[in-house]
């Protein structure tokens, strides 16, 4: 199995909502689900961590809390019970 090359991003890159949103939208597209339906994110944390490309950096920013990362990125959605 080939190891993915890690992309170096500028400091504070993930603080920008648009950067996080682009990442989450690409993840959802690559995994075939609608990211604007909050329930579609349930049970995706392990899949997200395996996805690489910034997932770990984003989750570190939110102390590993996917729900908080999503809520901060998609403020118009409700992520109760996620």
Secondary structure as UniProt FT lines:
FT   TURN            11..12
FT   HELIX           13..15
FT   HELIX           17..30
FT   TURN            31..32
FT   TURN            35..36
FT   HELIX           38..41
FT   TURN            42..43
FT   HELIX           45..51
FT   TURN            53..54
FT   HELIX           55..61
FT   TURN            62..64
FT   HELIX           66..73
FT   TURN            75..76
FT   TURN            80..81
//
